Amino acid sequence: MILPPAILGMLGGGQLGRFFVTAAHELGYQVWVIDPDKNSPAGQIAERHFCVEYNDYAVLDEFADGCAAITTEFENVPADSLEYLAKFVPVRPSAAAVSVCQNRIVEKSFLRDHGFPHGPFIAVNHENDLKNAPHDLFPAILKVARFGYDGKGQATVNNREEALLALGRFKGEHCVLEQRLPLDYEVSVVLARDENGQVKCFPSGENQHTRGILDVSIVPARASACVKSDAEDVAARIAEKLNYVGIMAVEFFISRGQLIVNEMAPRPHNSGHYTIDACLTNQFEQQVRAVCGLPLGEARAHSCSVMVNLLGDLWYDGDNYREPDWAKLYAVPNLKLHLYGKHHARPGRKMGHFTVIGENAEAVQKVALAARLAIGIKD
């Protein structure tokens, strides 16, 4: 075990890193952060913030010398940096596991090769792959293989011609073409896995997206016990095949009653933010525990919950930039507001979230949706 007051390293300094720093501090650890953003939310509260790129090997050497273990808050940290650090200090999750989730072609191939439920897809490395794509794959979604998130880097295409035009807009980036499936609803499973292979799954969340960005997560998910159990089982088996250590999320489509893996995230997840207020152990404390080799905490929920994302659009009234009226949220006694300390709001940027908790699922959903409307979120 790695015990306090050891120094933990975090690659990435956004809101997920900020919550990790808070959880680590509460457990008695110190945290160093690497993030090239001088206004990094995690860097603001860490013991040290190295404002450099992730491949600055002089800083990586200092990290390796000073940190007892290292983790990451997003999947696009260069795998080479993780591999380099792993020569000197434990890195959890491993570069090998993270690299599978960094590239949608590799990710989809991993799911296919290990027999996990997935939708029809093809890899698109050049135009000819689209020209030869099966006709029945359309309508489809074309997604860039790397660096796409929150609806960015993807396009809905109804036929081959639209797919070729979209590929041109993506400037020849490698992509995956995924059949667009009829969607019943979406769920996600956030889990922790330790170095001994023990897995703790948080309760499954039901997710609703707007313009490709998570809007609302409802826990417990309004899904059958069988669907939730199957989702947890698939997520745990994916973590096992990756030899994963840390926190990961698996997002699922439910299509015509069938469970389909959509994406994997090798880190804490937006849909797991409800755990901060509704679970005995939240996903960030669990991340600290997994990274440090501590026993995993109890992951069960003590309350029903609804989490609502707060995007930068709320800061704009037409062309006017102003702070939202937070008093409307503070007036709700069972609502917990979390703002991320980001330097500037812009449309589509995740600036915070709130979670409503309570004993009755329907009442919690009613209060959360009313608060969402009161603060000015429009469908």
Secondary structure, 3 states (H helix, E strand, C coil): CCCCCCEEEEECCCHHHHHHHHHHHHCCCEEEEECCCCCCCCCCCCCEEECCCCCCHHHHHHHHHHCCEEEECCCCCCHHHHHHHHCCCCECCCHHHHHHHHCHHHHHHHHHHCCCCECCEEEECCHHHHHCCCHHHCCEEEEECCCCCCCCCEEEECCHHHHHHHHHHCCCCCEEEEECCCCCEEEEEEEEECCCCCEEECCCEEEEEECCEEEEEEECCCCCHHHHHHHHHHHHHHHHHCCCCEEEEEEEEEECCEEEEEEEECCCCHHHCCHHHHECCCHHHHHHHHHHCCCCCCCCECCEEEEEEEEHHHHEECCEECCCCCHHHHCCCCEEEEECCCCCCCCCCEEEEEEEEECCHHHHHHHHHHHHHHCCCCC
